[in-house]
């Protein structure tokens, strides 16, 4: 189990100069962009341009703050306005997308999982409760103060784990609380 705080993560600029990424977890460690099973990051987008395509990867993106972006595929199958905070949007990472700013810079939460190995389920919770056991996952406080078992988390901080079944009790007493729970489950084989 690993604790993290977004504010303390180092920022890496995108190759196209359109933003920066703060990686929370990439598993297995040191796998790089071609070999990961799952990856979670926070990205700040401050210029329009292409989104990187990742063959064999499924993605979930969620606006954290800012005006948001419009994502459009070249073939017209995807035309999505990511403008509502804390609303996950899933799409295939194979698809080349163009990104248009809907206002100024925005920040988003990104989950990528290797198709055929893992499937990511991303949901936002606004009140406490049990988080079902899973061997890989992440909990991030988005708004309000949270307690994940015995770990206190302020907005922008959380925990992730990989390889050990964990069950969490998430509690908050804040009326405006929100957290994101990411479950990474093995892909079912036929």
RODO-489985 format. One record per residue: y, z, x of N, C-alpha, C in turn; residue in three letters. Coordinates in steps of 0.1 Angstrom, whole numbers, plus 5000, padded with zeros to 4 digits. Example, Ala and Ser with C-alpha at 12.3 -4.5 7.8 and 13.67 -1.06 7.14 Angstrom:
<drendos>
494350785132495550785123496750785132ALA;497850715128498950715137500050795129SER;
</drendos>
This chain:
<drendos>
498850005008500050005000501250005009UNK;502249925005503449905014504649925005UNK;505649995009506950015002507849915008UNK;508849865000509849775005511149794998UNK;512249755004513549754998514249625002UNK;514649544991515149414993516349415003UNK;517149515002518349515011517949525026UNK;516849575029516449585043515549465048UNK;515349365040514549255044515449155051UNK;514949095062515748995069515748865062UNK;516948795062517148675055516848555065UNK;516148455060515848335068516448215060UNK;517348135067517948025061516947915058UNK;517247845047516447725043516747615053UNK;515747525055515947415064517047315059UNK;517147305045518147215039519547285038UNK;519647405042520947475041521347515028UNK;520547515018520847545004520747685000UNK;520247775009520147915006519447985016UNK;519048115013518248195022517148265015UNK;516148305022514948365016514648495023UNK;514348605015513948725020512448745016UNK;511548745025510148755022509748895021UNK;509148925009508549065007507149075012UNK;506348975009504948975014504448835015UNK;503648815025502948685027501548725032UNK;500548685024499148735027498248615027UNK;497348615037497148705048498348705057UNK;498648825064499748835073499748735084UNK;500848675086500948565097500448435093UNK;500048415080499448285076500448165076UNK;501648195074502648085074502548015060UNK;503447915059503647845046502447755042UNK;501647715052500447635049499147705046UNK;499147835050497847905049497848035041UNK;498948065034498948185026498048175014UNK;497548295009496948304996497948334985UNK;498848424989499948464980501148504988UNK;502348484981503648504988504648544977UNK;505448654980506448694971507748704979UNK;508848644974510148654981511248654971UNK;512448684977513748674970514548564976UNK;515048474968515848364974517248364968UNK;518248344976519648314972519948174973UNK;520348104962520547964962522147944961UNK;522747884971524147864970524647724971UNK;523647624971524047484971522947404964UNK;523347294957522347214950521547144961UNK;520347094956519447024965518047024961UNK;517146974969515746974966515047104968UNK;514147134959513247254961512047204970UNK;511547284979510347244987509147234978UNK;508347134980507047114972505947184981UNK;505047254974503947314981502647264974UNK;501847184981500647124975499647234974UNK;498947234962497947334959498447474956UNK;499647494953500247624951500847624937UNK;500647734930501347764917502447854919UNK;503547834912504747914914505247984901UNK;505848094902506548164891507948204897UNK;508948164890510348194895511048264883UNK;511948364887512648444877514048464883UNK;515048444874516448474878516648624879UNK;517248664890517648804891519148824888UNK;520048744894521448754891522148614894UNK;523348604889524048484890523948394878UNK;524548274878524648184867523248114865UNK;522548104875521248034874521247884879UNK;520147824877519947684882519247594872UNK;519447464873518647374865517647304874UNK;516347314871515347254879514847124872UNK;514847014879514346884873513446814882UNK;512346774877511346694885511746544884UNK;511346474894511746324894511046244883UNK;509846294878509146224868509646264854UNK;510546364853511046404840510146504833UNK;509046544838508146644831508746784831UNK;509546814841510146944842511646924841UNK;512346994832513746994831514047134825UNK;514247234833514347374829515647444834UNK;516247514826517447584830517047734832UNK;517047774844516747914848518047994847UNK;518348034835519648104833519548234826UNK;518448274821518248404815517548494825UNK;518248604829517648704839516348764834UNK;515448784843514248854841513248784831UNK;513348644831512448564822511648474832UNK;510348514835509548434844509248294839UNK;509348194848509048054845507948004855UNK;506847964850505747914859505647764859UNK;505347714871505247564873504347534885UNK;503847414886503047374897503947344910UNK;503547404921504347394933504247254939UNK;503347174934503147034940504346944936UNK;505046984925506046904919507346914927UNK;507846794931509146784938510246804928UNK;511046904930512146944920513546934927UNK;514446894919515846894923516447024917UNK;517347084924517947214919519447184918UNK;520047214906521447204903521947344900UNK;523047384906523647514903524347504889UNK;524147614881524847624868526147694869UNK;526547734880527747814883527847834898UNK;528047954902528047984916526648014921UNK;526548084932525248124938524448204928UNK;523148204929522248284922521148334930UNK;520548444926519348504933518148504924UNK;517048464929515848454921514648524929UNK;513648554920512448624925511348514924UNK;510548494935509548394936508148444939UNK;507148394932505748434934505048294936UNK;504348284947503548164950502048214952UNK;501148144946499748174948498948044950UNK;497948054959497147934963496147904951UNK;496347784945495447744934494047734939UNK;493147784931491747784934491247914941UNK;492247994945491948124952492448244943UNK;493748234939494348344932495148284920UNK;495348364910496248334899497148444897UNK;498448414897499548524895499948534881UNK;500048664876500548694863501748784866UNK;502948734860504148804863504748844849UNK;505048974848505649024835506749124838UNK;507649134829508749224830508549334820UNK;508649464825508449574816509749654815UNK;510049704803511349774801511149924798UNK;509849964797509550104795508350134803UNK;508150264805506950304813505650284807UNK;504650294815503250284809502250264821UNK;501050244817499950214827500050074831UNK;499850044844499749914849498249894853UNK;497549804846496149794848495749774862UNK;494549824866494149814880493949674885UNK;494349644897494149514903494149534918UNK;493449444925493349454940494549404948UNK;495349314942496549264948497649264938UNK;498849314943499949304933501249364939UNK;502249364931503549414935504249464923UNK;505049574925505949634915507349644921UNK;508349594913509649594918510549644907UNK;511349754910512349804901513549704901UNK;513849654889514949564887516249634882UNK;516049724873517249804868516749944864UNK;517550034867517150174864516350234875UNK;516150364874515250434884513850434878UNK;512850414887511450414883510650504892UNK;509550544887508550624895507250544893UNK;506650504904505350434904504350534910UNK;503550594902502750714906503650824911UNK;503550844924504450944931505550894939UNK;505850764938506850694946508050664937UNK;509250714941510450694934511050564940UNK;511550474930512150344934513450324926UNK;514450294934515750254929515650104927UNK;516650044919516649894918516649824931UNK;515849724932515749654945514649704954UNK;513949804950512849854958511549864951UNK;510449864958509149864951508049884961UNK;506849844956505549854964504749734962UNK;503949694972502949594971501649644978UNK;500549584974499249614980498349494980UNK;497449494989496549384990495149424995UNK;494149414986492749434991492149564986UNK;492949654980492449774974492849794960UNK;491849814951492149824937493049944935UNK;494149924928495150024926495450024911UNK;495650144906496150164892497450244893UNK;498450194885499750254886500150314872UNK;500850424873501550474861503050454864UNK;503750374857505150344859505950424848UNK;506850504853507750584844509150574847UNK;509950574837511450574838512050654826UNK;513250704828513950774817515250694814UNK;515450584821516750514819516550414808UNK;517550414799517550324787517650174791UNK;518250144802518450004805517449954816UNK;516350024818515350004828514649874827UNK;514249814838513449694838512749684852UNK;511449644852510749624864509849504862UNK;509449444874508549334873507249374879UNK;506149344872504849374877504149234880UNK;503649224892502849104896501449134898UNK;500549064891499149084893498548954900UNK;497748964910497148844916495648864914UNK;495048784906493648794903492948674909UNK;491648704913490848584918490648484907UNK;490748354912490548244902489048244898UNK;488848234885487448224880486848104885UNK;485548114889484847994893483847954882UNK;483747824880482847774869481447814871UNK;
</drendos>
